[in-house]
Amino acid sequence: MAILIVTDQTDRWPSDGPSVEVVDPQAYITQPQYSEMRGAKVFNLCQTYRYQSVGYYVSLLAEARGHRPVPSVAAMQDWKTRSIIRLISEDLDDLVQKSLAPIKSNKFTLSIYFGKNMAKRYDTLSWRLFNLFQAPLLRAKFMQEKDRWQLTSVGGISAADVPEAHWPFIVETALDHFSKRRSVAKVKKTRFDMAILRNTEDPEPPSDEVALQKFAKAAAQQGVSTEYISRDDYGRLAEFDALYIRDTTAVNHYTYRFARRAHAEGLVVIDDPTSILLCTNKVYLAELLTRHKIPVPKTVVVHRDNAHTLAEELGFPCVLKRPDSAFSLGVVKVKTPEQLQQKLKEFFADSELIIAQEFLPTDFDWRIGIFDRQPLFACKYYMAKGHWQIIKHENANRGRYGKLETLPVELAPRKAVQVALKAANLIGDGLYGVDVKESDGKFSVIEVNDNPNINSGCEDAVLKEELYRRMVSIFVRRIEQQKAGVD
């Protein structure tokens, strides 16, 4: 991939760099040779990234040309978003405290040039921030309050904002960065590149190692190379054509930021950020399913003003759910008025709204896997022995899960599949696992999950390798459509 440095100060860069071309911004914007160039990575070092400035248009046109600009327009917007900065500050908290502990002042500014600071002791923090915010030249500001450091702002800086004495270091660091990228570059032998985001420390990942290997094999057979990435690879997303998230998702979490950034960069993303946002909040799901007349257990969106009516409306036992609960955590069965009051107080401490549902005792839940608005697999998830849920969290290993039975979709109850499809289609065309209860011959949707489990010998027990082949073919079709500009 060609590397372009687009800068107003072309004279600062050596002409004999490692296959790096230094370009004036006006030339990049106007000359046909750059608009016709394919597969370039553009490091935008313009004087300003202000909206509709030359620097802004360099990144905007780079994206339109299929180039990969650093920073991207999405990154420029992230710098201005206080909520993004706050979330990332929380994500890096341990590293920030450790890195800045020796500093005596209550304020600190960190200058980051191609992922490095002139003081080597800040390299780890600098690299993490560079991966998250992706600009050649960054400046992060920290403030210490009550003996803890907080990231207060971070953003790209222009070449004009760099002290003259720093330029030799910048040029050296940039050329080293480009040289390393060249040395690890792979000869492209496949049509597309896909990143698989996973967390090797997750004790209960959505896919086991064997399932991921099967997926990678199916991808290779269709001309797609796969690479595992971790939370530290945020800055590499633009290198890929697709992102497949096999890490437990949440909105207040790096998985959502990965999905959001990948989507902004034009990648095909599963799970897409909208699906994560909608599926992980049970208040939204309850309102959506009720509005569209999807059969659900009797459900109440609980707030402080109607909490006193629950016992009369639902009776006992009933089920309380935190809005963002997952893997049956934050879901409790209450049997008495005393338990109800205790759990309501506990849940209201974290959220102004809670979901309460009637309790439907069943031996198993149906899990209908859906991808691209088509059923992919059908499973029976049985309740853990002696428990009312499929997971008994207090059991460490043995007896933690109920048994699982996978059936051909054609043999699953037609009404269960139909109601699952109808519910999932309200969210989008992503990958979902819809939980359906069968009680007294009626089928009720419990929830629609993004990021459903797909494990070897479980969800793939019927289709086997064909399941992964079908999934990869959907990715391939979407990548082709994306590159062709087809909605």
N, C-alpha and C positions, 0 to 999 in steps of 0.2 A: 504494500500500500504506500503510495506517495505521501510524503510529509511536507506540508507547506507551513511556513511561518509568515503570517500576514501582519505586517507591522509598518508604522509610519517611520520607524528608525532603522531602515534597512542597513545602514552603515555600521551598526553595532555588531552585526553577525558575520562571522567568517564565511567566505565564499567557498571554502573547501570542506564544509561539514559533511557528516555521514549521510549522503543522499537526501539532504534537506534543501528545499528551495525556499529562499526568502523573497517575499512578494509584497509590493506596495498595495495597500487596500484598494486604491482606485483601479489598479490593474486587475486585481482579483475580481472586482465587481463588474468591470466593463469588458475585459478582453475575452474573446471566444475560446482561447485555448484552455481557460480555467472553467468556463461553463460547460465545455465538452469533455473535460477530464473525468475519468471514472475512478472511484475507489480511493479518494484522497482523505487524509486526516489533516484538518486545518487547525493550527494553533493560532488563535486570534489574540494578538497583542496590540490591538489598536489603542488610541489615546483615551477612548471612552466607550462604554457599553450602553450609554443612555439610549432610551427608546427612540428609534428612528434616526439614530446617529449612524455614521459610517461603520463603526464597530458593530452596532446592532445588525446592520444589513449584511455584514460579512458572515455572521453566524446564521442569519436567516436564509441567505441565498445558498450557503453551504448545505444546509439541510434540504433545500429545494433541489439541489443538484445531486443529492445522494452522497455528499461528502459527510464527514463526521467532525463537526466543529467542537473545539474546546476553547471557551465554554459554549454550550448549547444555549438556545433561547430559553429552554426550560430551566437551566441552571441559573440564568440571570434572574428569572422570576423567583427561584428558591431563595436567593440572597435577600429578597425583600420580605419574605414570609416569616413573620415572627414565630408562628406555630412550628414551622419546619426547624428553625434554629433551636427552639426550646426542646423539641423532640430529640434532635441530634445531640444537644447538650446533655440530656439525660442518658443517651446511648453511650456517650464517651466519658461519662462522669468519673469512673474509676481511673481511666488513663489521664484525664485532666488533673485530678487531684494529685496523682503520683508525679506527673511531669512538672507541675507548677508549685509543688510543696516548698522547694527551697527559696522561692521568691519572697522578699520581705515587703514589697509594696503591695497595695491592694488593687492595683491595676497593672495589666500586662498586655502588650500588643505583640502578636506573632506574625512575622512576614514569612510567607511560604512561596518558594520559587520552584516550580515543577516538582512539588512534593517534598522539598527539603527546606530547612532553615540554616542560616549560616552557623548557628550553634548546634553541633551534632546531637546534643542531649535532647533536642526537641524533634529529632527526625521521625520517631514513631508517631507522635501526635500530629506532626505536619503531614505525614503520608496518609494518615486516616482522614484528616480534613480535606486533603487534596482529592482523595477517592470519593468523598461524599459531595464535594461542591464543584470539583472539576473546572478549574480555571488555571491557566499557566501561572498567573501571579495572583496570590490571595493575601488577604490581611484579616486576621481573626483578633477580636478584642475580648478580653476577659476581665471580670471584676470579682473581687473577693468580698463576700458578705457572710458574717457569722462563721468565719473560719472555713468557708467552702468557696471554691472558685466556680464561677458561672460564665458560660459563653454568652456574651451579650450581642455580638454581631460578627458576621463573616461575609466576605464578598470579594469579587474580583477587583483588582486595582489596575489602572492603566499604566503603561510604560512611563508616562510622565510623573507618576507618583512614586517611582522608585528612586532612592538616593543614588547619586552618581557612583559612590564607592561600592555599591552592591552589584553593579553590572558585570564585572568580570566573573563573579560567582554565578550569576544568572546564566550567562552564556555557557560556562563550564558545566553547570548542572543540566541545562537543557540538552546540550550535545551528548552528555552521558546518558540522559533519559532516552534520547532517540537511538543512540547506539545500542542500548540494552534491548529496546523494543525490536531493533533489527535482528539482533542475535538470537532472540527467542521466537522470531516470526516463523510460522509454519508455511510450507508450500501448500497452497489451497488445492486440495484434491477432491473436495466435495462441493455440492451446489450451495449448501447453506450451513451456517454455524448456529448451534443452539446451546445456550447456557442452562444448566440445571442447578438451581439454588437449593442447597441442602445444609443442614446443621449436623455434623457428625457427633455432636454431644447431646443431641436430643434423644432421650430414652425411648420415646414413642413417635418416631417420624412417620409421616403419612405413607411412605414407601420404604420397604426394606432394600438391602443392597442387591439382592437377586432380582427384584422387580426393576430396579434402576438399570441393571445390566441388560435385562431383556429389552427394556425400552431403548437403550443405547444401541443394541444390536439391530433392532427394527429400524432405528433412525439411519444407521450406517447403510442398511440395505436400500434405503430410499434416498441416498445421497446427502444425508445430514450428519455432520460431525457434532458430537456432544462433548461438553466439558463441564465438570463439576465446578461450581463457584461457591464462595462463602460470603458472609456479610462484609468482608474486607474488600470485595471485588466490585463494589458499587460503581467505581469510576470506569470499569471496563465494559459496562453494558453496551456501549455504542459499538463494540467490536462484533456483536452478535446480531443474528437475524431474528432470533426468538428467545424467549425466556420461559422455562417451565419451572414453576415453584414447587419444590418438594420439601418445604419447610413449613412448620405450623404457622398459619397466618393470623394476623390481628391488625387492627387499624393503628393502634398506638405502638407500632413495632416496625423494625427495619424491613420486614417482608412487604409491607404496604408501600414504603418508600421505594423499594426496588420495583414493584409493579408500576407505581406511578411514573417513575423515571423511565423505565423501559417503554411504557406506553407513549410517553412524550417523545422518546427517541425514535418511534416508529417501529418498534419490535412487535412481533406477535407474542402476546403474553397470556399465559395461563398459570395462575389465576389473574385475571385483569383487575385493576384497582377498583372498578365499580362493583364487581362481584364480591370482593373482599369487604368493601364498605357496607354493602347491603346485607350480605349473608351473616356477617358477624354480629349483627344487632337484631336481637329477637323482638324488640319493640317494633322495629320497621317491618319485620317479617309478619308479625301478628296483624298489623294494620293492613299490609298488602294482601295477605291471604284472605282476610275477612272481607275486604272491599271487593275482591274478585270472586267471592263466594266459593272459595276452595274449602272443602270440608276440613275442619280442624276440631280438636277437643274444645270444649267450652273454655273460652279464654277471656281473661280480664287484664287490661293494661292498668297496673296499680300505681297510684300516686298517693300522697299523704291524705288527700281529702276523701278518697274512696276506700282506703285500706280497711276501714271498720266494717265494710259490707261483704268482705270476702267469705267469711264463714257462712253467711246466709246464701251467697250466690253459688259457691262451689261445694260447700260441705267439706267433710274430712273423710279420708285424707285428700290433700290437694298438693299440687307441685308448684314450687316457686323457682323462678329462673332469673339469674342475673342477665342483663341484656347482652353481654359479651361473653357468656359462658361457652366453653368448648370441651369436648371429650368428657361430657357429663360432669365436669367441675363447675361449681356455681349453680348446680341444679339439685334441689333438695325436696324431699317429701315430708310434709308436716302433718301430724296426726291429731294435734290438740290445739285449742286456742292459745295456750301458753307457748307452744313451739312456734306458732304462727307469729305471735308478737315479737318473740325473740329474733326470728329470722328476718322479719320485716325491718326491725331496727338495724340489724347487721347489714342488710342489703341497701337500705336507704342511705347508709353512710357513704356509699360509693356512687349511687345513681339515683336520680330523682324519679325514675320510672322503673318498674319491675314487671315481669310477666308472671301471671298466675294461671294455672290450667287445672281442669278437672283431672283426676287420676284415672287412667284407663289401664287396668291390669292385663298384661298379655305375656305370653311365654316368649315372644320374640318380636322384633321390629323388622319390617321390610326395609332394605336399603336398595334403592334403585339408582344405579349410576347412569348419569346422562352427560353426553358430550356433543356439542354442536346440534342441540335440540333433538338428539336421537338416543334411545336407551342403549347403554353399553353393557351393563351387567345387572344382575338381580341377586341379592343375597338375603338370607335370613340371619339376623344377628340375634342370637338367643341371650336371654338374661343370664348374668353370672349366677352361679349356684347360690341359692338362699338370698338372692338380692333382687331388687326391682329394676335395676339398670343393667346394661350390657357390660359395664365396667364396674368392678368393686375396688375402688381406689385404695381402701385400707389393706387390701391383699397385695403383698409385694410381687409375688410371681404366681405361684400355683393358685388356680381358681380366680385369678384377677379378671379374666374375660369369660363370657359365655361362649359356647361353641358357635361355629359359623357354617352355614350351608349355602353353597352357590348353585343357582339353577339357570338353565337357559332362559333368557328373557321371555321367550315364547311360552314357557311353562309357568311363569309367574302370573298371579291373578291379573287379568286384563285391567280391572278397575284400579288396582294399585299402580300399575304402570301409567295409566292414563292420567290419574290425579297427580302423580309425581311429575310427569311431563308438563302438565298444565302449570304446576307451581314453579318448576325450574324455568320455564319459558318467560315467566314474569320478571325474572332476574336478568337473563341474557342468553347468550349462546356458548357459555363457557363449560367448564367441567364441574359437575355438581353431584353430590350424593344426597338424595332426598329420602328422609326417614318417614315411613308410613306405618301407622298402627292399624291392625285389623281387629275390630271388636264388634261382636254381634252382627257379623256379615257386612259391616260398614268399614270404609277405609278413610282414615283421617291423616292429614299431613302434620307431622310433628315439627319438622324444620327442614330448610334447604341449606345444605352445607357446601361452601366452597372448599377446595382442597381436600376432597374425600380420600380415604385410605385406598390405596391400590397396592396390595402385597402379594408376593409370589405364593401360589398355592391357595390363595383366599379369593379375592375378587377376580383373579384371572383363571380360576380353576376350570371353568367351562371353555372359554375361548382360547386360553393359553397364549401362545405368541401372537395369535390373531388379534387379541385385544390391543396389544402394543402397536401392531401394524396399523390398525384402524386409527389409533390416536395420532401416530406420526403422520399418516396421510392427511389428517385434518390440519395439522401444523403446516405441512408442505403446501397444501392448497391455499391456506391463508397467507403464507409468506409470498407465494406467487402473486396472489391478488394484491397484496400490499405493494409489492415492487412494480406491479403493472398499474397501480393507481385505481384499482377496482374496489368499490365499497362493498 
